[in-house]
Amino acid sequence: MKAIRIYEPGGPEKLIYEEVPTPQLREGWSLVKVLGFGINHSEIFTRKGQSPSVKFPRILGIECVGVIEDSTDEERLPAGQQVISIMGEMGRAFDGGYAEYALLPNEQIYPVETTLAVASWAAMPETYYTAFGSMTNLHLTDGNISGLSVLVRGATSGVGVAFVRLLKAYDQKVHVTGTSRNASKAELLKAEGFDEVVIDQQNILQTEARYDRVLDLIGPAALRDTFSHMNEQAIVCCTGLLGGIWSLDRFDPLEDMPPNVYLTSFHSGNDPAARLQEMIDFVEHYGVDVTPAKVFSLPQVPEAHRYLESTGSFGKVVVVNQENNS
């Protein structure tokens, strides 16, 4: 099969497109014919050598969509079954989705049903699932939310764009503000559904406004500033780490959090078996536009990494395995 393999950390040029042996079925695992996958910032971290547990050589990729080619659990995962796989140790402890086929643990493969085009389906697992889970944890699927003010920090990211698409499909009237470090992206954000754009300057928002719900995709690098922009009874969901800092130093909830607010979080390992089909049903029911911003082929994965790292990147980047979809 063809795959993208990395032998040592470094830049996108370290991602080598080559022929490798197709994985052989083993007990407790299934072979997935990969139709497509998203490119994620965490894979860029791993490519650079910033995931200490990862040993090279490795086929990266923390997610994929596809169909079962062969399985050791034919009852739950029969040949031809549409599936999604995300996270676990995929692309880290064992080879991931940057390939035509992936051998994955059965418990990390989730049967789904969808009529979406492959490029749109491939945009969903990590990005839309994270956005959907965050939206749920922010209690934004509980009925009438029209009167709420919502802030998305890191709005130009794939998850930020997915979040506003999901939210506006659910309730067009809810007011959503997005942040960006680049003022030139304001019109792009508004075209996606954001009502207002605020500049984020070195993790400090250039506004005095306060919000009822905050999706913080910057993470610990910006969280203290996020707290200063919350209304009473507000909820902040800390979901991303785009700020490049993994933990909040010397965090004292009594001092650092404003009174009467709530802090929650979401990550894609949070109960995907129960929620992935729920997310797909939500997207199809509300007619959410899940079209990715950029689509690449498997040999173009290095180019996809370059794009995602560039200052001009916007929205979700996916790869479609053209040979597997022909």
SEZA-206770 format. One record per residue (C-alpha): chain; x negated, y negated, z negated; residue number from 0; residue in three letters. Coordinates in nm, 2 decimals. Layout:
% residues N
('A',(X,Y,Z),NUM,'ALA')
...
This chain:
% residues 326
('A',(0.00,0.00,0.00),0,'MET')
('A',(-0.10,-0.37,0.02),1,'LYS')
('A',(-0.15,-0.56,-0.30),2,'ALA')
('A',(-0.32,-0.87,-0.44),3,'ILE')
('A',(-0.59,-0.76,-0.68),4,'ARG')
('A',(-0.82,-0.98,-0.89),5,'ILE')
('A',(-1.16,-0.85,-1.00),6,'TYR')
('A',(-1.28,-1.14,-1.21),7,'GLU')
('A',(-1.14,-1.47,-1.35),8,'PRO')
('A',(-1.15,-1.78,-1.14),9,'GLY')
('A',(-0.97,-1.99,-0.88),10,'GLY')
('A',(-0.71,-1.87,-0.63),11,'PRO')
('A',(-0.98,-1.74,-0.41),12,'GLU')
('A',(-1.03,-1.46,-0.66),13,'LYS')
('A',(-0.69,-1.31,-0.56),14,'LEU')
('A',(-0.78,-1.05,-0.30),15,'ILE')
('A',(-0.53,-0.91,-0.05),16,'TYR')
('A',(-0.63,-0.55,0.02),17,'GLU')
('A',(-0.52,-0.20,0.06),18,'GLU')
('A',(-0.50,0.01,-0.26),19,'VAL')
('A',(-0.36,0.35,-0.35),20,'PRO')
('A',(0.01,0.36,-0.40),21,'THR')
('A',(0.07,0.45,-0.77),22,'PRO')
('A',(0.17,0.81,-0.85),23,'GLN')
('A',(0.48,0.88,-1.05),24,'LEU')
('A',(0.42,0.98,-1.41),25,'ARG')
('A',(0.65,1.08,-1.70),26,'GLU')
('A',(0.85,0.79,-1.84),27,'GLY')
('A',(0.77,0.56,-1.54),28,'TRP')
('A',(0.94,0.48,-1.21),29,'SER')
('A',(0.81,0.36,-0.88),30,'LEU')
('A',(0.97,0.03,-0.76),31,'VAL')
('A',(0.96,-0.08,-0.40),32,'LYS')
('A',(0.90,-0.45,-0.46),33,'VAL')
('A',(1.11,-0.68,-0.24),34,'LEU')
('A',(1.00,-1.01,-0.40),35,'GLY')
('A',(0.87,-1.18,-0.71),36,'PHE')
('A',(0.82,-1.53,-0.86),37,'GLY')
('A',(0.49,-1.69,-0.93),38,'ILE')
('A',(0.45,-1.81,-1.29),39,'ASN')
('A',(0.22,-2.04,-1.48),40,'HIS')
('A',(0.13,-1.76,-1.71),41,'SER')
('A',(-0.02,-1.57,-1.42),42,'GLU')
('A',(-0.23,-1.88,-1.35),43,'ILE')
('A',(-0.35,-1.86,-1.71),44,'PHE')
('A',(-0.44,-1.49,-1.67),45,'THR')
('A',(-0.61,-1.56,-1.33),46,'ARG')
('A',(-0.84,-1.81,-1.50),47,'LYS')
('A',(-0.93,-1.57,-1.78),48,'GLY')
('A',(-0.71,-1.73,-2.05),49,'GLN')
('A',(-0.52,-1.41,-2.14),50,'SER')
('A',(-0.78,-1.24,-2.37),51,'PRO')
('A',(-0.62,-0.90,-2.36),52,'SER')
('A',(-0.63,-0.87,-1.98),53,'VAL')
('A',(-0.90,-0.65,-1.84),54,'LYS')
('A',(-1.01,-0.68,-1.47),55,'PHE')
('A',(-0.96,-0.55,-1.21),56,'PRO')
('A',(-0.58,-0.61,-1.23),57,'ARG')
('A',(-0.28,-0.66,-1.01),58,'ILE')
('A',(-0.10,-0.96,-1.16),59,'LEU')
('A',(0.27,-1.03,-1.17),60,'GLY')
('A',(0.50,-1.04,-1.48),61,'ILE')
('A',(0.82,-0.99,-1.28),62,'GLU')
('A',(0.96,-0.84,-0.97),63,'CYS')
('A',(1.29,-0.75,-0.79),64,'VAL')
('A',(1.33,-0.45,-0.58),65,'GLY')
('A',(1.48,-0.10,-0.55),66,'VAL')
('A',(1.39,0.23,-0.70),67,'ILE')
('A',(1.17,0.44,-0.47),68,'GLU')
('A',(1.12,0.73,-0.72),69,'ASP')
('A',(1.20,0.78,-1.08),70,'SER')
('A',(1.16,1.01,-1.38),71,'THR')
('A',(1.50,0.89,-1.50),72,'ASP')
('A',(1.72,0.96,-1.20),73,'GLU')
('A',(2.05,0.92,-1.39),74,'GLU')
('A',(1.99,0.56,-1.49),75,'ARG')
('A',(1.75,0.47,-1.21),76,'LEU')
('A',(1.85,0.66,-0.90),77,'PRO')
('A',(1.66,0.60,-0.57),78,'ALA')
('A',(1.79,0.29,-0.40),79,'GLY')
('A',(1.92,0.13,-0.72),80,'GLN')
('A',(1.86,-0.25,-0.73),81,'GLN')
('A',(1.64,-0.34,-1.03),82,'VAL')
('A',(1.47,-0.63,-1.20),83,'ILE')
('A',(1.16,-0.60,-1.42),84,'SER')
('A',(1.01,-0.87,-1.63),85,'ILE')
('A',(0.75,-0.93,-1.89),86,'MET')
('A',(0.65,-0.66,-2.14),87,'GLY')
('A',(0.28,-0.59,-2.05),88,'GLU')
('A',(0.35,-0.60,-1.68),89,'MET')
('A',(0.05,-0.76,-1.49),90,'GLY')
('A',(-0.15,-0.75,-1.81),91,'ARG')
('A',(-0.19,-0.40,-1.97),92,'ALA')
('A',(-0.09,-0.24,-1.64),93,'PHE')
('A',(-0.06,-0.35,-1.28),94,'ASP')
('A',(0.23,-0.58,-1.20),95,'GLY')
('A',(0.44,-0.71,-0.92),96,'GLY')
('A',(0.18,-0.86,-0.67),97,'TYR')
('A',(0.21,-0.55,-0.45),98,'ALA')
('A',(0.44,-0.36,-0.22),99,'GLU')
('A',(0.51,-0.10,-0.49),100,'TYR')
('A',(0.48,-0.12,-0.87),101,'ALA')
('A',(0.48,0.17,-1.12),102,'LEU')
('A',(0.66,0.05,-1.43),103,'LEU')
('A',(0.79,0.19,-1.76),104,'PRO')
('A',(1.15,0.30,-1.74),105,'ASN')
('A',(1.24,0.09,-2.05),106,'GLU')
('A',(1.12,-0.22,-1.87),107,'GLN')
('A',(1.33,-0.17,-1.56),108,'ILE')
('A',(1.68,-0.31,-1.56),109,'TYR')
('A',(1.95,-0.19,-1.31),110,'PRO')
('A',(2.15,-0.48,-1.16),111,'VAL')
('A',(2.39,-0.54,-0.88),112,'GLU')
('A',(2.38,-0.85,-0.65),113,'THR')
('A',(2.46,-0.96,-0.30),114,'THR')
('A',(2.21,-1.25,-0.31),115,'LEU')
('A',(1.94,-1.30,-0.05),116,'ALA')
('A',(1.61,-1.16,-0.16),117,'VAL')
('A',(1.44,-1.50,-0.18),118,'ALA')
('A',(1.71,-1.63,-0.41),119,'SER')
('A',(1.72,-1.31,-0.61),120,'TRP')
('A',(1.34,-1.32,-0.65),121,'ALA')
('A',(1.37,-1.67,-0.80),122,'ALA')
('A',(1.59,-1.55,-1.08),123,'MET')
('A',(1.42,-1.29,-1.32),124,'PRO')
('A',(1.17,-1.50,-1.51),125,'GLU')
('A',(1.28,-1.85,-1.43),126,'THR')
('A',(1.66,-1.84,-1.42),127,'TYR')
('A',(1.67,-1.59,-1.70),128,'TYR')
('A',(1.47,-1.82,-1.92),129,'THR')
('A',(1.68,-2.12,-1.82),130,'ALA')
('A',(2.00,-1.92,-1.88),131,'PHE')
('A',(1.89,-1.79,-2.22),132,'GLY')
('A',(1.78,-2.13,-2.33),133,'SER')
('A',(2.12,-2.27,-2.21),134,'MET')
('A',(2.30,-2.01,-2.42),135,'THR')
('A',(2.08,-2.08,-2.73),136,'ASN')
('A',(2.15,-2.45,-2.70),137,'LEU')
('A',(2.53,-2.36,-2.71),138,'HIS')
('A',(2.58,-2.51,-2.37),139,'LEU')
('A',(2.81,-2.23,-2.25),140,'THR')
('A',(3.06,-2.26,-2.53),141,'ASP')
('A',(3.33,-2.45,-2.35),142,'GLY')
('A',(3.37,-2.83,-2.31),143,'ASN')
('A',(3.02,-2.99,-2.31),144,'ILE')
('A',(3.10,-3.30,-2.10),145,'SER')
('A',(3.04,-3.54,-2.39),146,'GLY')
('A',(2.69,-3.42,-2.47),147,'LEU')
('A',(2.36,-3.58,-2.37),148,'SER')
('A',(2.10,-3.33,-2.26),149,'VAL')
('A',(1.72,-3.38,-2.22),150,'LEU')
('A',(1.49,-3.15,-2.03),151,'VAL')
('A',(1.12,-3.20,-2.10),152,'ARG')
('A',(0.92,-3.06,-1.81),153,'GLY')
('A',(1.21,-3.11,-1.57),154,'ALA')
('A',(1.00,-3.06,-1.25),155,'THR')
('A',(0.91,-2.71,-1.34),156,'SER')
('A',(1.09,-2.40,-1.20),157,'GLY')
('A',(1.27,-2.35,-1.53),158,'VAL')
('A',(1.36,-2.72,-1.55),159,'GLY')
('A',(1.52,-2.72,-1.21),160,'VAL')
('A',(1.69,-2.38,-1.27),161,'ALA')
('A',(1.83,-2.52,-1.60),162,'PHE')
('A',(1.99,-2.83,-1.44),163,'VAL')
('A',(2.14,-2.62,-1.16),164,'ARG')
('A',(2.30,-2.38,-1.40),165,'LEU')
('A',(2.42,-2.65,-1.63),166,'LEU')
('A',(2.57,-2.87,-1.35),167,'LYS')
('A',(2.74,-2.57,-1.19),168,'ALA')
('A',(2.90,-2.50,-1.53),169,'TYR')
('A',(3.00,-2.86,-1.60),170,'ASP')
('A',(2.93,-3.14,-1.35),171,'GLN')
('A',(3.02,-3.41,-1.60),172,'LYS')
('A',(2.75,-3.33,-1.86),173,'VAL')
('A',(2.48,-3.60,-1.86),174,'HIS')
('A',(2.13,-3.46,-1.81),175,'VAL')
('A',(1.80,-3.65,-1.83),176,'THR')
('A',(1.48,-3.50,-1.70),177,'GLY')
('A',(1.12,-3.60,-1.77),178,'THR')
('A',(0.82,-3.62,-1.55),179,'SER')
('A',(0.47,-3.74,-1.57),180,'ARG')
('A',(0.50,-3.86,-1.21),181,'ASN')
('A',(0.74,-4.14,-1.13),182,'ALA')
('A',(0.74,-4.04,-0.76),183,'SER')
('A',(0.93,-3.72,-0.84),184,'LYS')
('A',(1.23,-3.92,-0.98),185,'ALA')
('A',(1.43,-3.89,-0.66),186,'GLU')
('A',(1.36,-3.52,-0.62),187,'LEU')
('A',(1.49,-3.47,-0.98),188,'LEU')
('A',(1.81,-3.67,-0.91),189,'LYS')
('A',(1.87,-3.47,-0.59),190,'ALA')
('A',(1.86,-3.16,-0.80),191,'GLU')
('A',(2.13,-3.30,-1.03),192,'GLY')
('A',(1.95,-3.49,-1.30),193,'PHE')
('A',(2.14,-3.81,-1.39),194,'ASP')
('A',(1.84,-4.00,-1.52),195,'GLU')
('A',(1.46,-3.96,-1.53),196,'VAL')
('A',(1.23,-4.07,-1.81),197,'VAL')
('A',(0.85,-4.09,-1.77),198,'ILE')
('A',(0.65,-3.87,-2.01),199,'ASP')
('A',(0.31,-4.04,-2.07),200,'GLN')
('A',(0.06,-3.81,-2.24),201,'GLN')
('A',(0.35,-3.63,-2.42),202,'ASN')
('A',(0.52,-3.95,-2.54),203,'ILE')
('A',(0.86,-4.03,-2.38),204,'LEU')
('A',(0.89,-4.38,-2.25),205,'GLN')
('A',(1.23,-4.43,-2.39),206,'THR')
('A',(1.40,-4.50,-2.73),207,'GLU')
('A',(1.70,-4.28,-2.63),208,'ALA')
('A',(1.82,-3.99,-2.84),209,'ARG')
('A',(1.99,-3.67,-2.73),210,'TYR')
('A',(2.23,-3.39,-2.85),211,'ASP')
('A',(2.05,-3.10,-2.68),212,'ARG')
('A',(1.68,-3.08,-2.58),213,'VAL')
('A',(1.52,-2.81,-2.37),214,'LEU')
('A',(1.15,-2.85,-2.44),215,'ASP')
('A',(0.94,-2.68,-2.18),216,'LEU')
('A',(0.62,-2.87,-2.27),217,'ILE')
('A',(0.61,-2.69,-2.61),218,'GLY')
('A',(0.39,-2.77,-2.92),219,'PRO')
('A',(0.20,-3.04,-2.73),220,'ALA')
('A',(0.52,-3.26,-2.73),221,'ALA')
('A',(0.74,-3.11,-3.00),222,'LEU')
('A',(0.68,-3.38,-3.26),223,'ARG')
('A',(0.77,-3.65,-3.01),224,'ASP')
('A',(1.08,-3.45,-2.91),225,'THR')
('A',(1.19,-3.45,-3.27),226,'PHE')
('A',(1.19,-3.83,-3.27),227,'SER')
('A',(1.45,-3.83,-2.98),228,'HIS')
('A',(1.72,-3.61,-3.14),229,'MET')
('A',(2.06,-3.71,-3.26),230,'ASN')
('A',(2.20,-3.58,-3.59),231,'GLU')
('A',(2.33,-3.22,-3.55),232,'GLN')
('A',(2.12,-3.19,-3.23),233,'ALA')
('A',(1.96,-2.87,-3.11),234,'ILE')
('A',(1.61,-2.84,-2.95),235,'VAL')
('A',(1.51,-2.51,-2.77),236,'CYS')
('A',(1.14,-2.48,-2.75),237,'CYS')
('A',(1.09,-2.25,-2.45),238,'THR')
('A',(0.78,-2.34,-2.25),239,'GLY')
('A',(0.41,-2.40,-2.30),240,'LEU')
('A',(0.35,-2.64,-2.01),241,'LEU')
('A',(0.15,-2.87,-2.24),242,'GLY')
('A',(-0.12,-2.60,-2.27),243,'GLY')
('A',(-0.10,-2.58,-2.65),244,'ILE')
('A',(0.03,-2.25,-2.80),245,'TRP')
('A',(0.11,-2.35,-3.16),246,'SER')
('A',(0.20,-2.65,-3.37),247,'LEU')
('A',(-0.08,-2.74,-3.60),248,'ASP')
('A',(0.00,-2.81,-3.96),249,'ARG')
('A',(0.37,-2.81,-3.90),250,'PHE')
('A',(0.58,-2.90,-4.20),251,'ASP')
('A',(0.96,-2.87,-4.13),252,'PRO')
('A',(1.05,-3.10,-4.42),253,'LEU')
('A',(0.83,-3.38,-4.29),254,'GLU')
('A',(0.81,-3.32,-3.91),255,'ASP')
('A',(1.18,-3.25,-3.84),256,'MET')
('A',(1.45,-3.51,-3.86),257,'PRO')
('A',(1.73,-3.43,-4.10),258,'PRO')
('A',(2.03,-3.22,-3.99),259,'ASN')
('A',(1.89,-3.09,-3.66),260,'VAL')
('A',(1.83,-2.74,-3.54),261,'TYR')
('A',(1.52,-2.58,-3.38),262,'LEU')
('A',(1.55,-2.26,-3.17),263,'THR')
('A',(1.35,-2.09,-2.90),264,'SER')
('A',(1.39,-1.85,-2.61),265,'PHE')
('A',(1.15,-1.62,-2.42),266,'HIS')
('A',(1.22,-1.38,-2.14),267,'SER')
('A',(1.16,-1.07,-2.36),268,'GLY')
('A',(1.48,-1.16,-2.55),269,'ASN')
('A',(1.72,-0.88,-2.48),270,'ASP')
('A',(1.70,-0.87,-2.10),271,'PRO')
('A',(1.89,-0.54,-2.07),272,'ALA')
('A',(2.21,-0.71,-2.20),273,'ALA')
('A',(2.17,-1.05,-2.03),274,'ARG')
('A',(2.02,-1.00,-1.68),275,'LEU')
('A',(2.35,-0.89,-1.52),276,'GLN')
('A',(2.53,-1.15,-1.72),277,'GLU')
('A',(2.31,-1.41,-1.57),278,'MET')
('A',(2.36,-1.28,-1.22),279,'ILE')
('A',(2.74,-1.27,-1.27),280,'ASP')
('A',(2.72,-1.64,-1.40),281,'PHE')
('A',(2.52,-1.75,-1.09),282,'VAL')
('A',(2.76,-1.57,-0.85),283,'GLU')
('A',(3.08,-1.69,-1.04),284,'HIS')
('A',(2.98,-2.05,-1.05),285,'TYR')
('A',(2.81,-2.06,-0.71),286,'GLY')
('A',(2.48,-2.17,-0.85),287,'VAL')
('A',(2.23,-2.26,-0.58),288,'ASP')
('A',(1.92,-2.05,-0.67),289,'VAL')
('A',(1.73,-2.12,-0.35),290,'THR')
('A',(1.36,-2.14,-0.43),291,'PRO')
('A',(1.15,-2.45,-0.35),292,'ALA')
('A',(0.88,-2.25,-0.16),293,'LYS')
('A',(0.87,-1.90,-0.02),294,'VAL')
('A',(0.54,-1.73,0.06),295,'PHE')
('A',(0.44,-1.38,0.19),296,'SER')
('A',(0.23,-1.14,0.00),297,'LEU')
('A',(-0.10,-1.23,0.18),298,'PRO')
('A',(-0.02,-1.60,0.09),299,'GLN')
('A',(-0.03,-1.55,-0.29),300,'VAL')
('A',(-0.36,-1.75,-0.33),301,'PRO')
('A',(-0.19,-2.03,-0.14),302,'GLU')
('A',(0.12,-2.00,-0.37),303,'ALA')
('A',(-0.11,-2.04,-0.67),304,'HIS')
('A',(-0.27,-2.35,-0.52),305,'ARG')
('A',(0.07,-2.50,-0.46),306,'TYR')
('A',(0.20,-2.43,-0.81),307,'LEU')
('A',(-0.12,-2.59,-0.96),308,'GLU')
('A',(-0.10,-2.90,-0.74),309,'SER')
('A',(0.04,-3.23,-0.85),310,'THR')
('A',(0.29,-3.20,-0.57),311,'GLY')
('A',(0.45,-2.88,-0.69),312,'SER')
('A',(0.82,-2.89,-0.76),313,'PHE')
('A',(1.07,-2.61,-0.85),314,'GLY')
('A',(1.04,-2.23,-0.82),315,'LYS')
('A',(0.78,-2.06,-0.60),316,'VAL')
('A',(0.85,-1.70,-0.48),317,'VAL')
('A',(0.69,-1.44,-0.27),318,'VAL')
('A',(0.89,-1.21,-0.04),319,'VAL')
('A',(0.74,-0.88,0.07),320,'ASN')
('A',(0.82,-0.91,0.44),321,'GLN')
('A',(0.73,-0.55,0.53),322,'GLU')
('A',(0.95,-0.41,0.26),323,'ASN')
('A',(1.24,-0.63,0.37),324,'ASN')
('A',(1.21,-0.55,0.74),325,'SER')
